Amino acid sequence: MLNRKNKLFAKKKISTYKNQICTIGHLAWQEGLFPAYNGNISVKIDDDLMIITSSGTAKGKLSPSDISIMDKSGKLIEGNKLSTESFLHLNIYKYTNAKSIIHTHPAKLLALEVKNKAIELSKLPIYEAKMWACVLGFVPMLEPGSIELASAVSNSVNNLINLNKNTINLGAIWLSNHGLVSWAHDLNNALNLTEELEHLAEIDLFSS
């Protein structure tokens, strides 16, 4: 049982992370990574709690009240309707050391897949392509928000970690014809990885 002092600390911690999510959401929206109500952002508070953007929220105009608290079983503790991708986030936290996850719908990565029927960033003849392509896993097209998608992401995360141990701390999964999920120790690094991969997609589009 938490004592009064610990409860106040936990409340302050959650408030701080909610504000960080609002800031990151706006930054990513400005970069075109969060059109309309698409995508979601979460932070792992501890082994029992996670906060995540509520369903139907505009990521570029978030307020702390748009962020819900849930436990590791997927139960809503506080806030509005949970994102349909909540279990996807929970599964990534289960198998990695991540503390933050950003799920975006990056236009250039999506355009690249539509154009080429695949995303093969490692084939680009530049250093950054080799550096970042090795942290990217893939999942076939599945219904957004489905248990099947969350399960497929779990399998892909485990396969990715087996291939590259560093991805237990920093990595991403491409959801075919859907979007990108990036994880890291903090929101800034999760967004940075998203930006790196979207930038490589832009180079690929412009050079082909």
C-alpha positions as CSV (number, residue, x, y, z in Angstrom):
1,M,0.0,0.0,0.0
2,L,1.4,3.4,-1.0
3,N,1.7,5.9,1.8
4,R,0.7,9.5,1.4
5,K,4.2,10.7,0.5
6,N,4.6,8.0,-2.2
7,K,1.1,8.7,-3.6
8,L,1.9,12.4,-4.0
9,F,5.2,11.5,-5.7
10,A,3.5,9.1,-8.1
11,K,0.8,11.7,-8.9
12,K,3.5,14.3,-9.6
13,K,5.4,11.9,-11.8
14,I,2.4,11.0,-13.8
15,S,1.6,14.7,-14.3
16,T,5.1,15.4,-15.5
17,Y,4.9,12.6,-18.1
18,K,1.5,13.7,-19.3
19,N,2.9,17.1,-20.0
20,Q,5.8,15.5,-21.9
21,I,3.4,13.5,-24.0
22,C,1.5,16.7,-24.9
23,T,4.7,18.4,-26.0
24,I,5.9,15.4,-28.0
25,G,2.5,15.0,-29.6
26,H,2.6,18.6,-30.8
27,L,6.1,18.4,-32.1
28,A,5.4,15.2,-34.1
29,W,2.1,16.7,-35.4
30,Q,4.0,19.7,-36.7
31,E,6.2,17.3,-38.6
32,G,3.2,15.6,-40.2
33,L,3.6,12.3,-38.2
34,F,0.2,12.6,-36.5
35,P,-2.5,13.5,-39.1
36,A,-5.9,14.2,-37.5
37,Y,-6.7,11.6,-34.7
38,N,-4.2,9.0,-35.8
39,G,-1.5,7.3,-33.7
40,N,-0.9,7.1,-30.0
41,I,1.8,7.9,-27.4
42,S,2.5,6.1,-24.1
43,V,4.9,6.2,-21.1
44,K,5.5,3.3,-18.7
45,I,5.3,4.7,-15.2
46,D,6.3,1.6,-13.4
47,D,5.9,-2.2,-13.6
48,D,2.1,-1.8,-12.9
49,L,1.0,1.4,-14.6
50,M,1.2,3.0,-18.1
51,I,-0.3,6.3,-19.4
52,I,-1.5,6.5,-23.0
53,T,-3.3,9.0,-25.2
54,S,-7.0,8.3,-25.1
55,S,-8.9,7.1,-28.1
56,G,-10.0,9.9,-30.5
57,T,-7.6,12.5,-29.4
58,A,-5.8,14.9,-31.7
59,K,-2.1,14.4,-30.9
60,G,-1.1,18.0,-32.0
61,K,-3.6,19.5,-29.5
62,L,-3.3,17.3,-26.5
63,S,-4.1,18.3,-22.9
64,P,-3.3,16.2,-19.8
65,S,-7.0,15.3,-19.6
66,D,-6.6,13.5,-23.0
67,I,-4.2,11.0,-21.4
68,S,-5.5,7.9,-19.6
69,I,-3.9,5.7,-16.9
70,M,-4.1,1.9,-17.2
71,D,-2.6,-1.0,-15.4
72,K,-0.6,-3.9,-16.9
73,S,-3.7,-6.0,-17.3
74,G,-5.2,-3.4,-19.7
75,K,-7.7,-2.1,-17.2
76,L,-8.6,1.6,-17.3
77,I,-7.6,3.2,-14.0
78,E,-8.3,6.9,-14.8
79,G,-9.3,8.9,-17.9
80,N,-11.3,8.5,-21.0
81,K,-11.7,5.6,-23.4
82,L,-8.4,3.7,-23.9
83,S,-6.6,3.7,-27.3
84,T,-7.4,0.6,-29.3
85,E,-3.6,0.0,-29.6
86,S,-3.2,-0.2,-25.8
87,F,-2.3,-3.9,-25.8
88,L,0.2,-3.3,-28.6
89,H,2.0,-0.9,-26.2
90,L,1.7,-3.2,-23.3
91,N,3.3,-6.1,-25.3
92,I,6.3,-3.9,-26.3
93,Y,6.9,-2.9,-22.7
94,K,6.7,-6.5,-21.7
95,Y,9.5,-7.6,-24.0
96,T,11.8,-4.6,-24.0
97,N,13.4,-2.1,-21.6
98,A,11.4,0.7,-23.2
99,K,9.9,3.5,-21.0
100,S,8.2,5.4,-23.9
101,I,6.4,4.4,-27.2
102,I,5.3,6.5,-30.1
103,H,3.0,5.1,-32.8
104,T,2.8,7.4,-35.8
105,H,1.4,7.3,-39.4
106,P,4.4,8.7,-41.3
107,A,3.4,9.7,-44.8
108,K,6.8,9.1,-46.5
109,L,7.2,5.6,-45.1
110,L,3.6,4.8,-46.1
111,A,4.2,6.3,-49.6
112,L,7.4,4.3,-50.0
113,E,5.6,1.1,-49.2
114,V,2.7,1.9,-51.6
115,K,5.2,2.7,-54.4
116,N,7.6,-0.1,-53.9
117,K,5.4,-2.7,-52.2
118,A,8.1,-3.0,-49.5
119,I,10.4,-0.9,-47.3
120,E,14.0,-1.8,-47.8
121,L,16.0,1.1,-46.2
122,S,19.1,-1.0,-45.8
123,K,19.6,-0.9,-49.6
124,L,20.2,2.9,-49.6
125,P,23.9,3.6,-50.2
126,I,24.4,5.9,-47.2
127,Y,25.7,5.3,-43.7
128,E,22.6,6.2,-41.9
129,A,20.6,3.6,-43.8
130,K,22.8,0.8,-42.5
131,M,22.8,2.3,-39.0
132,W,19.0,2.6,-38.6
133,A,17.6,-0.2,-40.8
134,C,19.0,-2.8,-38.4
135,V,16.7,-1.5,-35.6
136,L,13.5,-1.9,-37.7
137,G,11.3,-5.0,-37.7
138,F,8.2,-5.7,-39.7
139,V,4.6,-7.0,-39.2
140,P,2.2,-7.8,-42.1
141,M,-1.0,-5.9,-42.6
142,L,-3.4,-6.7,-39.8
143,E,-6.5,-5.0,-38.4
144,P,-5.5,-1.9,-36.4
145,G,-6.3,-2.4,-32.7
146,S,-6.7,-6.1,-33.0
147,I,-5.3,-8.8,-30.6
148,E,-3.8,-10.4,-33.8
149,L,-1.8,-7.2,-34.4
150,A,-0.6,-6.9,-30.8
151,S,0.5,-10.6,-30.9
152,A,2.3,-10.2,-34.2
153,V,4.1,-7.2,-32.8
154,S,5.3,-9.2,-29.8
155,N,6.7,-11.9,-32.1
156,S,8.4,-9.3,-34.3
157,V,9.9,-7.5,-31.3
158,N,11.4,-10.8,-30.0
159,N,12.8,-11.7,-33.4
160,L,14.3,-8.2,-33.7
161,I,16.0,-8.5,-30.3
162,N,17.4,-11.9,-31.3
163,L,19.0,-10.3,-34.3
164,N,20.1,-7.1,-32.6
165,K,20.4,-7.1,-28.8
166,N,20.5,-3.3,-28.8
167,T,16.8,-3.1,-29.8
168,I,15.8,-4.2,-26.4
169,N,16.4,-0.5,-25.6
170,L,15.8,1.3,-28.9
171,G,13.8,-0.1,-31.8
172,A,10.9,0.2,-34.1
173,I,8.3,-2.0,-35.9
174,W,6.7,-1.2,-39.2
175,L,3.1,-2.2,-39.4
176,S,2.4,-2.8,-43.0
177,N,0.0,-0.3,-44.7
178,H,-0.6,1.2,-41.2
179,G,2.3,3.0,-39.5
180,L,5.4,2.9,-37.3
181,V,5.9,2.1,-33.7
182,S,9.1,3.3,-32.1
183,W,10.3,2.7,-28.5
184,A,13.1,4.1,-26.4
185,H,14.0,5.0,-22.8
186,D,12.3,8.4,-23.2
187,L,9.9,10.2,-25.6
188,N,12.6,12.3,-27.2
189,N,14.6,9.3,-28.4
190,A,11.5,7.5,-29.6
191,L,10.6,10.5,-31.7
192,N,14.2,10.9,-32.9
193,L,14.1,7.3,-34.2
194,T,10.8,8.0,-35.9
195,E,12.3,11.0,-37.6
196,E,15.4,9.2,-38.7
197,L,13.4,6.4,-40.4
198,E,11.0,8.9,-42.0
199,H,14.0,10.9,-43.3
200,L,15.4,7.7,-44.9
201,A,12.1,7.0,-46.6
202,E,12.2,10.6,-48.0
203,I,15.6,10.0,-49.4
204,D,14.5,6.7,-51.0
205,L,11.5,8.4,-52.6
206,F,13.5,11.2,-54.0
207,S,16.3,9.1,-55.3
208,S,14.2,6.5,-57.1
